[in-house]
């Protein structure tokens, strides 16, 4: 029936009958269109809304991430930022968070660990002048990243601060701070550096103090050469050429009950995902962009009952993107290794996708 409102009833008594009839017909037609196309997008579930809120809280600017002391936490924050920037990866994560309980448990656990750190990092970002100076400057941000890597290499005990002994053991830093023209010896140079950089007088150098001193000293404002030298020395100390294959590389052992270790299983799953991409003709050409791979043979997958709404197909595409996105891969490798609930969920997803790609998905 036509829509009736008090306003239209008054209009019908005041205007000619034909005018009122046209108004009623127009409103009726508008209602029919709304019924035919209720909305462009379905209403987000509560779980999806929570996922989006969690992502927004833990995505930090690159420079802010570098001021977080824990290397593992920085790894997770960098992965979250990279995932949020890639629509395919973000949608894949959202789907598995919505649909898989073990993934949701692990995701909530990681979020609870990171949310407080993110809040503290945002406070630091708002009060630290150095962060404001690198905002929007790609070169300054890259220098800050190199500074963080060098700081971590010098910080032998991973305490998040550099003491006098650690500074003295770093020939790369000494090469920058020793004033050779003044006949300064390394110990005097380190003492001078500590006196200059140690703003709070606690006897050790935090990363914020280290980065501020590097930015203020013309001889320290570029850490690239020092970082390269430190990385080379670390590789020599480990044995081999730095790829983990030298004599100093750790011996790889099997996991419990003869299974592969979690990190080995993760690497195997990532490699298999890329093999699926090649087999289905979805891999980008060598040296080409991802957008060039447009002809994917996914018709068979789309017809399977396990892909009724295409959600698994989105997860599959997300897996391909993840395998080529280093920050996300590194974050997932750490999370998969350290969190058993996430490892369980990851194994379930991989097994399900394996059946789908192999054409063995069951209607159940």
C-alpha positions, 0 to 999 in steps of 0.5 A: 500500500502507498506510504501515508504520513500526517504531512501527506494527509495535510498535503492532500487536503490543501493541494489539488488531488493530482499533486497529492497522488503524484507525491504518494506514487513517488514515495511508494516507488522510493520504498520499492527501490529500498526494498530491492537494494536494502544496503550496499554492504551487510551489517558488520558483526560484533566480532568484525567490529571488535577486530577493526577496533583492535587493529586501529588501536595497535597500528602505529607509525613506523617511527613510533614503533622504533621507540618500543624497547622489546624487539618481539613487540616491534616485530608484531607492531610492524606486522600489524601495520603492514597487514592493515595497509594491505586490503587483501591481508586485512580481510583474510585476517578478519575472516579467520578471526570471525570464523575460527575460535582458536584464532580469536583466542590467540588474537585477543591474547596478542591484543591484550599484550600489545594494547598497553604498549601501544598506548604508552608508545602514543604518549611517548610520540606526543611528548618526544620532539625527535618523533615529531622531527621525523614525521613525514620524512622518509629519509629521517625515518630510515635513519631512525630504523638503522639507529634502532638496529645498531642500538640492538646490536650493541645492547648485548644483554637486550636490557633496552639500555646501553651501559659503559661496557657495551659501548666500549665493546662496539668498535663501530660506535667508537669509529664515530664518536672518537675524536682522533684529531684530538688524540682521544682514546675510546674510553674517554670518547665513551665517557664523553658520549655518556655524559652528553647522551644520558639526559636523566643521569641514570648511567645508561643510555636508553634508545630515546637518548641514543637516537637523540644524541645521534640526531644532534651530533653531525658525526652520528646523524647517519648510522648506515655505515656503522650498522653495515659494519656491525652486521658484518662483524656479527655474521663473522662471529656466527660463522659463515656469511650471515645466512645461518649456514656457517659452522656457527649456525645452530643445529636444527633439531626435530620437535616432539614426537619427531615432528618438525619444529613450529618454525619449520612447519611455518616455513613449509606452509608459506612455501606451499601457499606460494606453490598453490599460487603458481599452480593456479596461475595466480602468481605475478610474473618474475619481476612484475607487479602483483596486479599483472597476475589477473588470469587465475584458474579459480573457477574450480575452487569457487564451485566447491561447497566449501567456498559457498560465500567465497570466504575461504577464497579470500583467505587463500588470496590473503595467504599468497599476499602474506607469503610475499609481505616480509613484515607480516610473515615475520610477525606471523612466524613469531606468533605461530612459534610462541602462541600454541592457540594461534598455531592450532588455528593456523594448522587447521586453516592450512589443512582446510585450504589444502583440501580445497586446493586439492579439490577434496573439500567435503560438503561438511 
